[in-house]
Amino acid sequence: MNAAPESSVDFGAEDNARLAAVCGSLDENLHQIENRLGIEIRRRSGRFALRGANAAAGVAVLRQLYERAGGRPVTPEDVHLAIQESGMGAEPAPDEHAVETLRGLIRGRGANQQQYLAAIRAHDLTFGIGPAGTGKTYLAVACAVEAMQRESVRRLVLVRPAVEAGERLGFLPGDLTQKVDPYLRPMYDALYEMIGFDRVARLIERNVIEIAPLAFMRGRTLNEAFIILDEAQNTTVEQIKMFLTRIGFGSRAVVTGDITQTDLPSHRQSGLRHALEVLDGVKGIAVTRFTARDVVRHPLVQRIVEAYERDSGVGGGES
């Protein structure tokens, strides 16, 4: 029988605080790496010896965590993201793919996210298709914020269809904007994280950032704007056609969604699925398709998505 592959990495023993951050409390980070990669890790001072089929990937993960540990703790999320990157056979995203926001750089995790960022920058219309937790909406908002900061667009328009996700929400108080506000909360959260609560509030007040239900787009032409349509699987054929024809001069649009999970009535065709078929091969349009391997949330989310893929033969979820 062949011996299991072995690999090692030695960080030295001078920076004990950094080594402790890599290992985690009670070596929880090391245990997470062992369980996810199916390897064994033995540590002596600053030297880590790894054994198993994925030992080389484990070394890559440890190197990433050691770099991240400079001056801050290493969280379970950091470990998960490092494992994701090693599992996809991708190096950490190069700086040319990073998106610059007021709160720092946002980098694509893995090949598909990097391709997605490159597509958004190079095309007037980009579709991001895939299951929950793959970063479709978050990265699109990041690119929109970057475009606004560089003054390549004058305003951001973030759009979402107000379709109930299988529930009956009943009467909601307030005006129309307040009624649809809960549906748009994920995009608010992304903006708050990237440029801060107070700045977002000021930009919304000045109408530089507009967050609106899809119905508000009818009859408009948006010039010099970065427009994002989120949860597009819940649009009808007529609605998405209306949205796509709102794109004006100097504008860029991103459409995100998951064609396998729609909250439309069973007799209505998803506009996103129809648009992907009709626009296939049209110049100036890019499509990035994400899979369960691109999920960057809690590891359990990836396993849930994969379970639904096995059950139905396709992916499922929301952005």
NORTAHU-V673358 format. One record per residue. N is the residue number from 1. SS is DSSP state (hx for helix, st for strand, lp for the rest). OMEGA is omega as a letter, one per 30 degrees, with the letter a starting at -180 (none if undefined). Layout:
BEGIN
n = (N N)
ss = (SS SS)
omega = (OMEGA OMEGA)
END
This chain:
BEGIN
n = (1 2 3 4 5 6 7 8 9 10 11 12 13 14 15 16 17 18 19 20 21 22 23 24 25 26 27 28 29 30 31 32 33 34 35 36 37 38 39 40 41 42 43 44 45 46 47 48 49 50 51 52 53 54 55 56 57 58 59 60 61 62 63 64 65 66 67 68 69 70 71 72 73 74 75 76 77 78 79 80 81 82 83 84 85 86 87 88 89 90 91 92 93 94 95 96 97 98 99 100 101 102 103 104 105 106 107 108 109 110 111 112 113 114 115 116 117 118 119 120 121 122 123 124 125 126 127 128 129 130 131 132 133 134 135 136 137 138 139 140 141 142 143 144 145 146 147 148 149 150 151 152 153 154 155 156 157 158 159 160 161 162 163 164 165 166 167 168 169 170 171 172 173 174 175 176 177 178 179 180 181 182 183 184 185 186 187 188 189 190 191 192 193 194 195 196 197 198 199 200 201 202 203 204 205 206 207 208 209 210 211 212 213 214 215 216 217 218 219 220 221 222 223 224 225 226 227 228 229 230 231 232 233 234 235 236 237 238 239 240 241 242 243 244 245 246 247 248 249 250 251 252 253 254 255 256 257 258 259 260 261 262 263 264 265 266 267 268 269 270 271 272 273 274 275 276 277 278 279 280 281 282 283 284 285 286 287 288 289 290 291 292 293 294 295 296 297 298 299 300 301 302 303 304 305 306 307 308 309 310 311 312 313 314 315 316 317 318 319)
ss = (lp lp lp lp lp st st st st st lp lp lp lp lp hx hx hx hx hx hx hx hx lp hx hx hx hx hx hx hx hx hx hx hx hx hx lp lp st st st st st lp lp st st st st st lp lp lp hx hx hx hx hx hx hx hx hx hx hx hx hx hx lp lp lp lp lp lp lp hx hx hx hx hx hx hx hx hx hx hx hx lp lp lp lp lp lp lp hx hx hx lp st st st lp lp st st st lp lp lp hx hx hx hx hx hx hx hx hx hx hx hx hx lp lp st st st st st lp lp lp lp lp lp hx hx hx hx hx hx hx hx hx hx hx hx hx hx lp lp lp lp lp st st st st st st lp lp lp lp lp lp lp lp lp lp lp lp lp lp lp hx hx hx hx hx hx hx hx hx hx hx hx hx hx hx hx hx hx hx hx lp hx hx hx hx hx hx hx hx hx lp lp lp st st st st st hx hx hx hx lp lp lp lp st lp lp st st st st st st lp hx hx hx lp lp hx hx hx hx hx hx hx hx lp lp st lp lp lp lp st st st st st st lp lp lp lp lp lp lp lp lp lp lp lp lp hx hx hx hx hx hx hx hx lp lp lp lp lp lp st st st st st lp lp hx hx hx lp lp lp lp hx hx hx hx hx hx hx hx hx hx hx hx hx hx lp lp lp lp lp lp lp)
omega = (l l l l l l a l a l a a a a a l l l l l l a a l a l a l l l l l l a a a l a l a l a l a a a l l a l l a a a a l l l l l a l l a l l a a a l l l l a l l l a a a l l l a l a l a a l l a l a a l a l a l a a l a l a l l l a a l l l l l l a a a a a l l a l l a l a a l a l a a a a l l l l l l l a l a l l l l a a l l a a l l a l a a l l l a l a l a l l a l l l a a a a a a a a l a l l l a a a l a a a l a a a l l l l l l l l a l a a a a a l a l a l l a l a l l a a a l a l l l a a a l l a a l l a a a l a l a l l a l l a a a a l l l a a a l l l l l a a l l a a l l l a l a l l l a l l l a a a a l l a l l l a l l l l l l l a a a l a l l l a none)
END
